[in-house]
Structure formats: C-alpha cells, structure tokens
Amino acid sequence: MDLPSLPVAPSDAGLPAPPHHHPWRRRIGFAIVLAGAAALAWQAAQAIDGSDPRMRGAILGGLFAAFATALGTVPVLLSQQFSQRTYDSMLGFGAGVMLAASSFSLVIPALAAAKAQGAGGWGAGGIVGMGILLGAALLLAIDRLVPHEHFVKGLEGPQARALKRVWLFVLAISLHNLPEGLAIGVAFAGSDPVGATALATGISIQDVPEGMVVALALRSVGYGRWLSAGLGVLSGLVEPIAAVFGAAVIGISASLLPWGLALAAGAMLFVISHEIIPESHRKGHEAYATGGLMLGFVVMMLLDTALA
C-alpha cells in the first residue's frame, strides 16, 4: 500500500467520483457493520478463554491494535483538519515504531530462538537473514498480484478496474496492516510474552495516527467522513486475523519460530522502505518526517526495554 498525500482530487486516477447516498442510510449501515464487528471480536475473545495463553495473547493483542486504529479515525468524524506537515510527521512516527519493533522485538528474538535450537552464530544469522528476505519477497509478490489502488500511484495488480474503487483502497490498506498483525501473532507464539506485549503496545501506539491517516486519505479522494472512518475501522480488523494466523502457524512446530519472527520483520521492513518513508518525504517535509521517525524509534525502544 502507498500511504497517500493530501490533498488528492476525487477524480484522480481517471476514475469517477464515489456515488452519493442518503447520509442517514449510510450511517445506519455502518453502525450495523461496526456493531457486527464488535460482536465478532467479543465472541472471538470468549472462544479463546481458557485456551492456549499464547493464542489468547495473539488475539487480544491483535484486537487492541484494531481498537487503536479505530480510535485514530475519531478526529475525522469530528471533521478535524491537519496540515500536510503534521500528516508526514505522523507517517514518520509510525515508520520509527515499526523499525524499532522489527529490530528489538523480532530480529533479536529470532536470532536468540535460532541459537536456542542449536544453530551457531553463522547459522542463526543465515536463518534470520533468509527469513527477512522471504518476508520482503512475500509482501512484494502480494503487492504485484493483488488488485488494489495506491492513493498516489493509482491502480496496480491484475484486473484492478473490475472492482469498485473503494474496495481497491481497502485492499491496499489491508496489505499494509498484514505484517503488523502477523508480527503480533508470531511474537505471542514465542517464549517471551513480555516482549510480545511490548511489540503489541508499540504497534497499537502507531496504529492510532495510522487510522487517522487512512481516514483522512479516503476523505481527500472524495468519500464522506462516516464512510472514511468506517473503512479505517474495518481496515484494523486485518490485524487480529493475521495475528491468529501467525500464532497458529508457529504453534504447529516450535522450530518455525525464528523463521516466523524473521519473516514478519522482513515484511515490516518492506512496508517501511517501500511505502511509508517515500510517502512521508513526498511533499518536502523530510526533516519533520525524520524527526517523527526518530521519536517513534525511541518510544518503541523504551517500551521494549522498560517492559522487559
């Protein structure tokens, strides 16, 4: 996903502006959707009560991240406006959190897990290095194969025009949230619940501005504030789903743990370098975006060390 710049004209990418529906009908529809999502989340939490604590941690961590994403959409519902400089600083902050999470909560534990399984220094480094490259390659393949629309670059993927424009945006947002949820699930499947909690907390912190960025971007291409906020909320539900998947895969065999941690790190690093940093520098606010990145990195580092 390419996180978008503001403002973007509704006619961007040569596609028609979204249709206008009765505002009250739209609000009622989204209230029903959000109520259903909340009910599903509650049922998921109840279903895992008393089950494997690692799986329980994964689903609760993913749900907390989804809630943080939803929280970030509130300013859009209140019609709050933010400058492009603030927007780019928030993108940089998110990149910094993800960068520190990849380093301290994924790569380092992956190396330790590989060594605990009997690998030497070179062997552990080779396993983690291959996992990182595989994670980045997986995200690149998904980016090329899944139809979606970047807010700036336009349509990508096969037969993208066959889908409604709003769903192309949703697919793009989902591609961005996938590595975060996967990282949470894999971390809770490991043997360090405190480190996994720090990772989930850090990702949730950066999900607040991320949810706001997504909703603002949808507003900038012509969608109403309720639709934009609703899609921002729904985009966060990718994270608990991915978290459960990551924890379930690692639960098959403990030997997969270093590979899973490294793969999640590679996927996050791909998103940071391929999408977030270039987007935060697009409008000439490199200094503010870099300042946000440094602050985000330090916040995540402190969380990882303070909770250890």
BELQUI-V310724 format. One record per residue. N is the residue number from 0. RES is the residue in three letters. SS is DSSP state (hx for helix, st for strand, lp for the rest). D_CENTER is the distance of its C-alpha to the mean C-alpha in whole Angstrom. Layout:
((N | RES | SS | D_CENTER) (N | RES | SS | D_CENTER))
This chain:
((0 | MET | lp | 10) (1 | ASP | lp | 12) (2 | LEU | lp | 11) (3 | PRO | lp | 15) (4 | SER | lp | 18) (5 | LEU | lp | 20) (6 | PRO | lp | 22) (7 | VAL | lp | 22) (8 | ALA | lp | 25) (9 | PRO | lp | 25) (10 | SER | lp | 27) (11 | ASP | hx | 25) (12 | ALA | hx | 24) (13 | GLY | hx | 28) (14 | LEU | lp | 27) (15 | PRO | lp | 28) (16 | ALA | lp | 27) (17 | PRO | lp | 25) (18 | PRO | lp | 28) (19 | HIS | lp | 29) (20 | HIS | lp | 30) (21 | HIS | lp | 31) (22 | PRO | hx | 29) (23 | TRP | hx | 30) (24 | ARG | hx | 30) (25 | ARG | hx | 26) (26 | ARG | hx | 26) (27 | ILE | hx | 27) (28 | GLY | hx | 25) (29 | PHE | hx | 22) (30 | ALA | hx | 23) (31 | ILE | hx | 24) (32 | VAL | hx | 21) (33 | LEU | hx | 19) (34 | ALA | hx | 22) (35 | GLY | hx | 22) (36 | ALA | hx | 18) (37 | ALA | hx | 19) (38 | ALA | hx | 22) (39 | LEU | hx | 20) (40 | ALA | hx | 18) (41 | TRP | hx | 21) (42 | GLN | hx | 23) (43 | ALA | hx | 20) (44 | ALA | hx | 21) (45 | GLN | hx | 24) (46 | ALA | hx | 24) (47 | ILE | lp | 23) (48 | ASP | lp | 26) (49 | GLY | lp | 28) (50 | SER | lp | 26) (51 | ASP | lp | 25) (52 | PRO | hx | 23) (53 | ARG | hx | 21) (54 | MET | hx | 19) (55 | ARG | hx | 20) (56 | GLY | hx | 18) (57 | ALA | hx | 15) (58 | ILE | hx | 15) (59 | LEU | hx | 16) (60 | GLY | hx | 13) (61 | GLY | hx | 10) (62 | LEU | hx | 12) (63 | PHE | hx | 12) (64 | ALA | hx | 9) (65 | ALA | hx | 9) (66 | PHE | hx | 12) (67 | ALA | hx | 11) (68 | THR | hx | 9) (69 | ALA | hx | 12) (70 | LEU | hx | 14) (71 | GLY | hx | 13) (72 | THR | lp | 15) (73 | VAL | hx | 18) (74 | PRO | hx | 19) (75 | VAL | hx | 19) (76 | LEU | hx | 21) (77 | LEU | lp | 24) (78 | SER | lp | 24) (79 | GLN | lp | 23) (80 | GLN | lp | 23) (81 | PHE | lp | 21) (82 | SER | lp | 23) (83 | GLN | hx | 21) (84 | ARG | hx | 22) (85 | THR | hx | 20) (86 | TYR | hx | 17) (87 | ASP | hx | 17) (88 | SER | hx | 17) (89 | MET | hx | 14) (90 | LEU | hx | 12) (91 | GLY | hx | 14) (92 | PHE | hx | 13) (93 | GLY | hx | 10) (94 | ALA | hx | 11) (95 | GLY | hx | 13) (96 | VAL | hx | 11) (97 | MET | hx | 9) (98 | LEU | hx | 13) (99 | ALA | hx | 15) (100 | ALA | hx | 12) (101 | SER | hx | 13) (102 | SER | hx | 16) (103 | PHE | hx | 18) (104 | SER | hx | 16) (105 | LEU | hx | 15) (106 | VAL | hx | 18) (107 | ILE | hx | 21) (108 | PRO | hx | 20) (109 | ALA | hx | 20) (110 | LEU | hx | 24) (111 | ALA | hx | 25) (112 | ALA | hx | 25) (113 | ALA | hx | 26) (114 | LYS | hx | 29) (115 | ALA | hx | 30) (116 | GLN | lp | 30) (117 | GLY | lp | 33) (118 | ALA | lp | 31) (119 | GLY | lp | 33) (120 | GLY | hx | 31) (121 | TRP | hx | 31) (122 | GLY | hx | 30) (123 | ALA | hx | 27) (124 | GLY | hx | 26) (125 | GLY | hx | 27) (126 | ILE | hx | 25) (127 | VAL | hx | 22) (128 | GLY | hx | 22) (129 | MET | hx | 22) (130 | GLY | hx | 19) (131 | ILE | hx | 17) (132 | LEU | hx | 19) (133 | LEU | hx | 18) (134 | GLY | hx | 15) (135 | ALA | hx | 15) (136 | ALA | hx | 17) (137 | LEU | hx | 15) (138 | LEU | hx | 12) (139 | LEU | hx | 15) (140 | ALA | hx | 17) (141 | ILE | hx | 15) (142 | ASP | hx | 14) (143 | ARG | hx | 18) (144 | LEU | hx | 19) (145 | VAL | lp | 17) (146 | PRO | lp | 18) (147 | HIS | st | 16) (148 | GLU | st | 17) (149 | HIS | st | 15) (150 | PHE | lp | 16) (151 | VAL | lp | 19) (152 | LYS | lp | 20) (153 | GLY | st | 20) (154 | LEU | st | 20) (155 | GLU | st | 19) (156 | GLY | lp | 20) (157 | PRO | lp | 23) (158 | GLN | lp | 25) (159 | ALA | hx | 22) (160 | ARG | hx | 25) (161 | ALA | hx | 26) (162 | LEU | lp | 23) (163 | LYS | lp | 22) (164 | ARG | hx | 21) (165 | VAL | hx | 18) (166 | TRP | hx | 17) (167 | LEU | hx | 17) (168 | PHE | hx | 14) (169 | VAL | hx | 12) (170 | LEU | hx | 12) (171 | ALA | hx | 11) (172 | ILE | hx | 8) (173 | SER | hx | 7) (174 | LEU | hx | 8) (175 | HIS | hx | 5) (176 | ASN | hx | 3) (177 | LEU | hx | 6) (178 | PRO | hx | 6) (179 | GLU | hx | 5) (180 | GLY | hx | 7) (181 | LEU | hx | 9) (182 | ALA | hx | 10) (183 | ILE | hx | 10) (184 | GLY | hx | 13) (185 | VAL | hx | 14) (186 | ALA | hx | 15) (187 | PHE | hx | 17) (188 | ALA | hx | 19) (189 | GLY | lp | 20) (190 | SER | lp | 23) (191 | ASP | lp | 22) (192 | PRO | hx | 20) (193 | VAL | hx | 21) (194 | GLY | hx | 19) (195 | ALA | hx | 16) (196 | THR | hx | 16) (197 | ALA | hx | 16) (198 | LEU | hx | 13) (199 | ALA | hx | 11) (200 | THR | hx | 13) (201 | GLY | hx | 12) (202 | ILE | hx | 8) (203 | SER | hx | 9) (204 | ILE | hx | 11) (205 | GLN | hx | 9) (206 | ASP | hx | 7) (207 | VAL | hx | 11) (208 | PRO | hx | 11) (209 | GLU | hx | 8) (210 | GLY | hx | 9) (211 | MET | hx | 13) (212 | VAL | hx | 12) (213 | VAL | hx | 11) (214 | ALA | hx | 14) (215 | LEU | hx | 16) (216 | ALA | hx | 15) (217 | LEU | hx | 17) (218 | ARG | hx | 19) (219 | SER | hx | 20) (220 | VAL | lp | 21) (221 | GLY | lp | 23) (222 | TYR | lp | 22) (223 | GLY | lp | 23) (224 | ARG | hx | 21) (225 | TRP | hx | 21) (226 | LEU | hx | 20) (227 | SER | hx | 17) (228 | ALA | hx | 16) (229 | GLY | hx | 16) (230 | LEU | hx | 14) (231 | GLY | hx | 11) (232 | VAL | hx | 12) (233 | LEU | hx | 12) (234 | SER | hx | 9) (235 | GLY | lp | 7) (236 | LEU | hx | 10) (237 | VAL | hx | 8) (238 | GLU | hx | 7) (239 | PRO | hx | 11) (240 | ILE | hx | 12) (241 | ALA | hx | 10) (242 | ALA | hx | 11) (243 | VAL | hx | 15) (244 | PHE | hx | 15) (245 | GLY | hx | 14) (246 | ALA | hx | 17) (247 | ALA | hx | 19) (248 | VAL | hx | 19) (249 | ILE | hx | 20) (250 | GLY | hx | 22) (251 | ILE | hx | 24) (252 | SER | lp | 26) (253 | ALA | hx | 25) (254 | SER | hx | 26) (255 | LEU | hx | 22) (256 | LEU | hx | 21) (257 | PRO | hx | 21) (258 | TRP | hx | 20) (259 | GLY | hx | 17) (260 | LEU | hx | 16) (261 | ALA | hx | 17) (262 | LEU | hx | 15) (263 | ALA | hx | 11) (264 | ALA | hx | 12) (265 | GLY | hx | 14) (266 | ALA | hx | 10) (267 | MET | hx | 9) (268 | LEU | hx | 12) (269 | PHE | hx | 12) (270 | VAL | hx | 9) (271 | ILE | hx | 11) (272 | SER | hx | 14) (273 | HIS | hx | 14) (274 | GLU | hx | 12) (275 | ILE | hx | 11) (276 | ILE | hx | 15) (277 | PRO | hx | 17) (278 | GLU | hx | 15) (279 | SER | hx | 16) (280 | HIS | lp | 20) (281 | ARG | lp | 20) (282 | LYS | lp | 23) (283 | GLY | lp | 24) (284 | HIS | lp | 23) (285 | GLU | hx | 22) (286 | ALA | hx | 24) (287 | TYR | hx | 22) (288 | ALA | hx | 18) (289 | THR | hx | 20) (290 | GLY | hx | 21) (291 | GLY | hx | 17) (292 | LEU | hx | 16) (293 | MET | hx | 19) (294 | LEU | hx | 19) (295 | GLY | hx | 15) (296 | PHE | hx | 16) (297 | VAL | hx | 19) (298 | VAL | hx | 18) (299 | MET | hx | 15) (300 | MET | hx | 19) (301 | LEU | hx | 21) (302 | LEU | hx | 18) (303 | ASP | hx | 19) (304 | THR | hx | 22) (305 | ALA | hx | 23) (306 | LEU | lp | 22) (307 | ALA | lp | 24))
